């Protein structure tokens, strides 16, 4: 699998996207992406993805609210899609989900209902 055919999806909680400062929102995504890179560092797709750092492909989407983000996490868990739900503490607030890098055709079906973060 070529790194060019791999994509990493990040889905942000739309409630916080509208109310938190941009820097805080970006930090949440960075936490989730760093965690997933660490958790799945030995995964063959992750290894391939990091071979070409200058051409990584990420898609950042928005879940309309906390319930939809949590629901996505549950669907991903049920379908054994490797991901990390980032939960901000001490608020215990799910802020985003990062998937490990995957071939787009394997995970796009879970992402279709979400819009690009704007």
N, C-alpha and C positions, 0 to 999 in steps of 0.2 A: 504494500500500500504506500503510495506516495504521500508525503506530508501535504502536498497541494490538495489532496482529496479529503483531508481531514478537517473537521470544524469543531470548535469548542463553543457551546452555547452557554450564555449567562442569562438568567431570567431574574429581573429585579421586581421587588414588591412595589407596585404602582402607588400605593398609599404613601410610602416614604419618598418615592421619587418626586412627588408633588410638594412635599412639606419639608424635607431635609435639605441642608446645604449640599451643593453639588460635590464638594470635597468629601463630605461624610458618606455620600452615596457611592462615590468612586472607591473610597476606602473599603466599604463593605464588599464590593465586587472583587477588589484586590485580595482581601482576606480569603474569600471563597475560592478564587482561582489558585492562590498559593497553596491552600489546603488540598485542593484536588490534585495539583501537581505533585505534592508530597505523598499523598495517600496512594496514588496510582503511578508513581515514578517508574516502576518496573513493567507496567502494562505496555505491550508492544505498540499500540497506537500512540500512547503518550511518548514513548521513546522516539518513534518516527516523527511525531509532531515537533519535538524539540530539536531535531536534527537541522531544521531550517528556520532558525529564529527570525530571520528577516521576512519570512513569508507566512507567518502564522495567520490563521483565519479564525476570527471570533465573531459571533453574532450576539448582540445584546438586545434582549427582548424585555417586554414589560407585562407582568401579570397585573390585572386591574386592582387586585386587593390581596390582603393576607390570606383569605380563604382559598383563593384561586392558586396562590403560590404553594400553600400547604397541600392542596389537592394535587398539584403537579408532582410534588415530592412523593406523595403516596403512590401515584401512578408509576412514577419512575422506579420506586422501590418494588412494586408488584411485578414489574417487567424486567427487573434486574439490570436496570440502566445505572451505571456507576455515576454517582453525583454526590454533591455536598450541599446540604441546606445550611446556609450561614445564619446563625441565630445570635443577634446582638444581646450582650449581657450588660447590665443586670436586668434589662427590660424584658428579656426572654422573647424578643421580637424577630420572627423570620424576615430577613432583609433581602436575601437573594439565594439563588441556586446556581451552582456551576456544575456542568457536566464535564467529565474527562473528555479529551478529544476522541471523536468518533467519525467514521465515514458518515457523511451527511444523510445518505439514504437509510441508515440504521436508526436514526433518532429524529429525523425531521417530522415524522408523523405525530410526535409528542409536542412539537413546538408550533404546529400550524395555526393554532387558535390564538397565539400571542402576536402582538404587533411589535415592530421595532421600537425600542425606547427612544423617545424624542425629547 
